[in-house]
């Protein structure tokens, strides 16, 4: 049986802190030790090896070739680190990557792939403007920019240009994330335009030799924030996006401080493999020892509704309902009852062992229409 549509709410996005509540994490990320070392290294390389373009300066053919090589290698180093940041964040880590390993993430090839993706977007939008005019073209440019964050996420997660420019894949990412994608797009646009704060500096700074260094540092700062955020979003929605967490990440979540998160992710991986019964057993065994974990209770209820039938559904539902009643969560009790009625059209109070307690709770919540349906 296919349960995908019924099981979409079972993903990690149900219990990981939403990205729009993590501004402190994103904007503080560049100040971690590893990132500060990277910024210092990038600044040192820039000062020592990277020539600043000057229209008035005459250069020899050798210097010209040297500059081309440097301006290819240097951005690829920056892009490689940004990529490593996104990949590590997509595993749920809040730590910066190791600088010595960034090239193993394909920084050089990713630079050209990123340029290809950006060129495809730019050329496509330019052609649209030529065909339909500047005003309508501006509107379509705005629409096209909406797809850009999803495209970049696909590029850095799958490392393939074909995935990053595939309209079907891009729309799939947007659909998987849902309405929060609009907020994500706004944040991405804000971070991309962040370096424009430099234009407000006094003119003497703008024309000084220190300006290129400021420009570099500000762009690296906002780049680190941006790619850490995109990686975190991929982690938050990794189930919906079809990204599997590495085993070492699962093991790290088995620490005593995070038993709930560990069992949720382990059960999710079983669900991804189609091992629904094993996932159910894992959740049930956990709740036998620690029954006061609401997210695990909720996941067991949702999974049971999606992949089982009959008395097993009713038993798990009753357990979950009375857990919610004990927590005085009337809204969730009503919502869960209506969800159960979707699978049991003939549901009534007689299906519950503790039917009188359930009826009294619904009376207290003044859910008279629900009481009437369950009394028939």
C-alpha positions in Angstrom: 0.0 0.0 0.0 1.1 3.5 -0.7 1.0 5.7 2.4 3.1 8.7 1.3 0.3 11.2 1.3 -0.9 10.1 4.7 2.6 10.1 6.2 3.9 13.5 5.1 3.5 14.8 8.6 5.8 12.2 10.0 9.0 14.0 8.8 11.7 15.5 10.9 10.2 19.0 10.3 7.6 18.0 13.0 10.1 18.1 15.8 13.2 20.0 14.8 13.1 23.7 15.7 11.8 25.6 12.7 14.4 27.7 10.8 12.5 30.9 11.3 13.1 30.5 15.1 16.9 30.1 14.7 18.0 33.6 13.8 20.4 33.6 16.7 22.0 30.3 15.6 22.4 31.5 12.0 23.8 35.0 12.7 26.1 33.8 15.5 27.5 30.9 13.4 30.2 33.0 11.6 31.7 33.9 15.0 32.6 30.3 15.9 36.3 29.5 16.1 36.6 27.4 12.9 34.8 30.1 10.9 37.0 32.9 12.3 40.1 30.9 11.3 38.7 30.5 7.8 37.9 34.3 7.5 41.4 35.1 8.8 42.9 32.7 6.2 40.8 34.0 3.4 41.8 37.6 4.3 45.5 36.7 4.5 45.3 34.9 1.1 43.5 37.9 -0.4 46.1 40.4 0.9 49.1 38.3 -0.2 48.1 36.7 -3.4 45.0 38.3 -4.9 45.5 41.5 -6.9 42.8 44.1 -6.8 41.7 45.1 -10.3 42.7 48.6 -11.4 41.5 49.9 -14.7 44.5 52.3 -15.0 47.1 49.6 -14.3 49.0 48.0 -17.2 49.7 44.3 -16.8 52.0 41.9 -18.6 50.6 38.8 -20.3 52.1 36.7 -17.4 50.4 38.9 -14.8 47.2 38.7 -16.8 47.3 34.8 -16.7 48.3 34.8 -13.1 45.3 37.0 -12.2 42.9 34.8 -14.1 44.1 31.7 -12.3 44.0 33.4 -8.9 40.5 34.7 -9.5 39.4 31.2 -10.4 41.1 29.4 -7.5 40.3 32.0 -4.8 36.5 32.0 -5.3 36.5 28.2 -5.6 38.1 28.0 -2.1 35.4 30.3 -0.7 32.6 28.3 -2.5 34.1 25.0 -1.3 33.9 26.2 2.3 30.4 27.5 1.9 29.5 24.1 0.4 31.0 22.3 3.4 29.1 24.6 5.7 25.8 23.7 4.0 26.5 20.0 3.8 27.5 19.8 7.5 24.4 21.8 8.6 22.2 19.5 6.5 23.4 16.7 8.8 22.1 18.6 11.8 25.4 19.9 13.0 25.9 23.4 14.3 29.7 23.2 14.1 31.8 24.6 11.3 33.6 22.2 8.8 37.3 21.4 9.0 39.2 23.8 6.7 41.6 21.1 5.6 38.7 18.9 4.3 36.7 21.5 2.3 38.3 20.5 -1.0 36.9 17.0 -0.5 33.5 18.6 -1.0 34.3 19.4 -4.6 34.9 23.2 -4.2 36.6 23.6 -7.6 33.9 21.8 -9.6 31.1 23.4 -7.5 32.3 26.8 -8.4 31.7 26.1 -12.1 28.5 24.4 -11.5 27.2 27.3 -9.4 28.3 29.7 -12.2 26.4 27.5 -14.8 23.2 27.6 -12.6 23.5 31.3 -12.1 24.1 31.8 -15.8 21.1 29.7 -16.8 18.9 31.8 -14.5 20.4 35.1 -15.8 20.2 34.2 -19.5 16.7 32.8 -19.1 15.5 36.0 -17.4 17.3 38.2 -19.9 15.6 36.4 -22.8 12.2 36.8 -21.2 12.8 40.6 -20.8 13.8 40.8 -24.5 10.7 39.0 -25.7 8.0 40.4 -23.5 9.4 43.8 -22.5 11.0 45.3 -19.3 7.9 45.7 -17.2 6.5 42.2 -17.6 10.1 41.0 -17.5 10.6 42.5 -14.1 7.6 40.7 -12.8 8.9 37.4 -14.2 12.4 38.1 -12.8 10.8 38.4 -9.4 9.0 35.1 -9.9 12.2 33.5 -11.2 14.1 34.6 -8.2 11.6 32.7 -6.0 13.1 29.4 -7.5 16.7 30.4 -6.8 17.0 29.2 -3.1 15.6 25.8 -4.0 17.9 25.5 -7.0 21.0 26.4 -4.9 19.9 23.9 -2.2 19.6 21.1 -4.8 23.0 22.0 -6.3 24.8 21.8 -2.9 22.9 18.7 -1.7 23.1 16.7 -5.0 26.1 18.3 -6.7 24.5 18.0 -10.1 23.6 20.9 -12.5 20.8 18.8 -13.9 19.0 18.7 -10.5 19.6 22.4 -9.8 18.0 23.5 -13.1 15.3 20.9 -13.3 11.9 22.7 -12.9 10.3 19.6 -11.6 12.9 19.1 -8.9 12.8 22.8 -7.9 9.0 22.8 -7.6 9.2 19.5 -5.6 11.5 21.2 -3.1 9.2 24.2 -2.8 6.1 22.0 -2.4 7.9 19.9 0.2 8.8 22.9 2.3 5.4 24.5 1.9 4.4 28.0 2.9 7.6 28.5 5.0 9.5 28.6 1.6 8.1 32.1 1.1 9.8 33.2 4.3 13.0 31.3 3.4 13.0 33.2 0.1 12.7 36.5 1.9 15.6 35.7 4.2 17.8 34.6 1.3 17.1 37.8 -0.6 17.8 39.8 2.6 21.2 38.0 3.1 22.2 38.4 -0.6 21.5 42.1 -0.4 23.2 42.4 3.1 26.6 43.5 1.8 24.8 46.6 0.3 25.2 48.2 3.8 28.7 49.0 2.6 27.3 51.6 0.2 26.3 53.7 3.2 29.9 54.1 4.3 31.6 57.5 4.0 33.1 58.2 0.5 36.7 58.3 1.8 36.4 54.7 3.1 34.7 53.6 -0.1 37.6 54.9 -2.1 40.3 53.6 0.2 42.4 50.4 0.0 40.6 49.0 3.1 37.3 48.9 1.2 38.1 45.6 -0.7 38.9 43.9 2.6 35.7 45.2 4.2 33.8 44.0 1.1 35.3 40.6 1.4 34.7 40.1 5.1 31.1 41.3 4.9 30.3 39.0 2.0 31.9 36.0 3.7 29.9 36.8 6.9 26.6 36.9 5.0 27.6 33.9 2.9 28.3 31.8 6.0 24.9 32.8 7.5 23.2 32.0 4.2 24.7 28.6 3.5 24.4 27.5 7.2 20.7 28.4 7.0 20.1 26.6 3.7 21.8 23.5 5.2 19.7 23.7 8.3 16.5 24.0 6.2 17.6 20.8 4.3 18.1 19.1 7.7 14.7 20.3 9.0 13.0 19.0 5.8 15.4 16.2 5.0 12.7 13.5 5.1 10.5 15.5 2.7 13.4 16.3 0.4 14.6 12.6 0.4 17.9 13.2 2.1 19.1 10.5 4.5 21.0 11.4 7.7 24.4 9.6 8.1 24.6 6.8 10.6 27.2 8.8 12.7 24.6 11.5 13.1 22.0 9.0 14.3 24.5 7.6 16.8 25.4 11.1 18.1 21.7 11.6 18.9 21.6 8.5 21.1 23.2 10.5 23.9 21.1 10.6 27.2 20.3 14.3 26.6 18.4 13.5 23.4 16.6 10.1 23.7 13.4 11.5 22.2 15.1 13.0 19.1 17.1 9.8 18.6 14.2 7.5 18.6 12.2 9.8 16.3 15.0 9.9 13.7 15.7 6.2 14.0 12.0 5.4 13.4 12.0 7.8 10.5 14.8 6.0 8.8 12.9 2.7 9.2 9.9 4.4 7.6 12.0 5.6 4.7 13.1 2.0 4.1 9.5 0.8 4.3 10.0 -1.0 7.6 6.8 0.3 9.2 6.3 -2.6 11.6 9.9 -2.1 13.0 9.3 1.6 13.4 6.0 1.0 15.3 7.8 -1.5 17.6 10.6 1.0 18.2 8.2 3.7 19.2 6.1 1.4 21.3 9.1 0.1 23.2 10.4 3.6 23.9 7.0 4.7 25.3 6.7 1.7 27.6 9.8 3.0 29.3 9.2 6.7 28.9 5.5 7.4 28.2 5.7 11.2 28.8 7.2 12.1 25.5 4.5 13.9 23.4 6.3 13.9 20.1 6.9 10.2 20.3 3.3 9.6 21.3 2.2 11.8 18.3 4.4 10.0 15.9 3.2 6.6 17.0 -0.4 7.7 16.6 0.2 9.2 13.1 2.1 6.2 11.9 -0.4 3.7 13.3 -3.2 5.6 11.6 -1.3 5.5 8.3 -0.2 1.8 8.1 -2.5 -0.3 10.4 -6.2 -1.0 10.7 -8.9 -2.0 13.1 -8.4 -2.7 16.8 -4.7 -1.8 16.7 -5.6 1.7 15.6 -8.2 2.1 18.3 -5.8 0.9 21.0 -3.1 3.3 20.1 -5.6 6.1 19.6 -7.1 5.6 23.1 -3.7 5.6 24.6 -2.7 8.8 22.8 -6.1 10.5 23.6 -5.9 10.0 27.3 -2.3 11.1 27.3 -3.5 14.4 25.7 -6.3 14.6 28.2 -3.9 14.2 31.1 -1.9 17.1 29.6 -5.1 19.2 29.2 -4.6 19.6 25.5 -8.3 19.8 24.4 -7.6 21.1 20.9 -5.3 18.1 20.1 -7.8 15.7 21.6 -10.5 16.9 19.3 -8.2 17.0 16.2 -7.0 13.4 16.9 -10.6 12.2 17.4 -11.6 13.7 14.0 -8.5 12.1 12.4 -9.5 8.7 13.9 -13.1 9.2 12.6 -11.6 9.5 9.1 -10.4 5.8 9.4 -13.5 4.6 11.4 -16.6 6.2 10.0 -18.7 4.3 12.6 -16.7 5.4 15.6 -18.6 5.9 18.8 -18.0 6.0 22.6 -18.5 2.2 22.8 -15.2 1.7 21.0 -13.3 3.2 24.0 -12.7 1.3 27.3 -12.7 4.6 29.2 -15.6 6.1 27.3 -17.2 7.9 30.3 -14.0 9.8 31.0 -13.7 10.8 27.3 -17.3 12.0 27.2 -16.8 14.1 30.3 -13.7 15.7 28.9 -15.5 16.6 25.6 -18.4 18.0 27.7 -16.0 20.2 29.5 -14.5 21.4 26.2 -18.1 22.0 25.0 -17.6 19.8 21.9 -21.3 19.0 21.6 -21.3 18.2 17.9 -18.6 15.7 18.5 -20.4 14.2 21.4 -23.5 13.8 19.3 -21.6 12.1 16.5 -19.9 9.7 18.9 -23.2 8.9 20.7 -25.0 7.7 17.6 
